[in-house]
Amino acid sequence: MRILRVVAIGVLLAACHSPVEVSGLYVAYDGTGALVRCDDPDKILYVNDSALAATYRLQATQPYQRMFVRLQGVRADSGSIYGGAHYFVVQRVLELRVRRVGECPRLTTRHPCCRVPHPNFKG
């Protein structure tokens, strides 16, 4: 009976993390990537997805080029309520392409999405 209760709680917790679709500007660097959402430009989401990074490297024409991306996945924050890193676990890449004029107007060219090191970066 106790195992059944633990399994039920686990299923409920997993259901709380339903997939969401996000769009924003993505930059791949040093084995990981950073995503700044169009609707929340104050947070940088770290994305550790090798398939997305490989596709980015094939399509980007310049190093650290900001590319428009639409992803489906789950947010996975770490740390305390006072701070920590924000992660996004990719389940599906819906779109990756060069940014068009007028997309993500709240994100300026000076946004630090590619200048902020990964929290685990040793260098």
C-alpha positions in Angstrom: 0.0 0.0 0.0 2.8 2.4 0.8 4.5 1.7 -2.6 1.2 2.5 -4.3 1.0 5.9 -2.4 4.6 6.8 -3.5 3.9 5.9 -7.1 0.7 8.0 -7.1 2.6 11.0 -5.7 5.3 10.5 -8.4 2.7 10.4 -11.1 1.1 13.6 -9.8 4.4 15.4 -9.7 5.3 14.3 -13.2 1.9 15.6 -14.4 2.7 19.0 -13.0 5.6 19.4 -15.4 3.6 19.2 -18.6 5.5 20.3 -21.8 5.4 23.9 -22.8 6.3 25.7 -26.1 8.7 28.5 -25.9 10.2 30.8 -28.5 13.2 33.1 -28.4 16.8 33.6 -29.4 19.2 30.7 -29.0 23.0 30.7 -29.0 25.1 27.5 -28.7 28.5 27.7 -27.1 31.0 25.4 -25.4 28.8 22.3 -25.5 25.7 23.9 -24.2 23.3 26.7 -25.2 21.4 29.7 -24.0 17.9 30.7 -24.7 16.3 34.0 -24.1 12.6 33.9 -24.4 10.8 36.6 -26.4 8.2 37.1 -23.7 10.7 37.0 -20.8 13.9 38.6 -21.8 15.2 39.0 -18.2 15.9 35.3 -17.8 18.4 33.1 -19.5 17.5 29.5 -19.9 20.4 27.0 -20.2 19.7 24.3 -22.8 21.8 21.2 -22.8 20.6 19.5 -26.0 23.2 18.0 -28.4 20.9 17.7 -31.3 19.8 21.3 -31.1 23.4 22.5 -30.7 24.5 20.4 -33.8 21.7 21.8 -35.9 22.6 25.3 -34.7 26.2 24.8 -35.8 25.1 23.7 -39.2 22.8 26.7 -39.8 24.6 29.5 -38.0 26.8 31.6 -40.4 28.7 33.4 -37.7 30.0 32.4 -34.3 27.5 33.1 -31.5 24.9 34.1 -34.0 21.5 34.6 -32.3 19.0 32.3 -34.0 15.2 32.2 -33.6 14.0 29.0 -32.1 10.7 27.4 -31.1 11.0 24.5 -28.7 8.8 22.1 -26.8 9.9 20.9 -23.5 9.9 21.3 -19.7 11.4 24.0 -17.5 13.8 22.6 -14.9 15.1 25.2 -12.4 17.8 24.5 -9.9 18.9 26.3 -6.8 16.9 28.0 -4.1 14.0 30.5 -4.2 16.5 33.3 -4.0 18.6 32.3 -7.0 19.9 29.5 -9.1 20.0 28.5 -12.7 17.1 28.2 -15.1 17.2 25.2 -17.5 15.0 24.0 -20.3 14.8 20.3 -21.2 14.1 20.0 -24.9 11.6 17.3 -26.0 11.2 18.6 -29.5 12.8 21.2 -31.7 9.9 22.8 -33.6 11.9 25.5 -35.5 15.4 26.9 -35.7 16.2 29.6 -38.2 17.7 33.1 -38.7 15.8 35.8 -36.8 13.4 37.9 -39.0 12.9 41.6 -38.7 10.4 42.3 -36.0 10.7 39.0 -34.1 11.3 39.3 -30.4 11.3 43.1 -30.4 12.0 43.3 -26.6 15.4 41.6 -27.2 18.0 44.1 -28.2 21.3 43.3 -30.0 23.1 44.1 -26.7 21.3 41.5 -24.7 23.8 39.3 -22.9 22.5 35.9 -24.0 25.8 34.8 -25.3 28.1 36.6 -22.9 26.9 35.0 -19.7 28.9 31.8 -18.9 27.2 28.6 -17.9 27.0 28.3 -14.1 29.2 25.2 -14.2 31.8 26.8 -16.5 35.4 26.5 -15.2 37.5 28.9 -17.0 
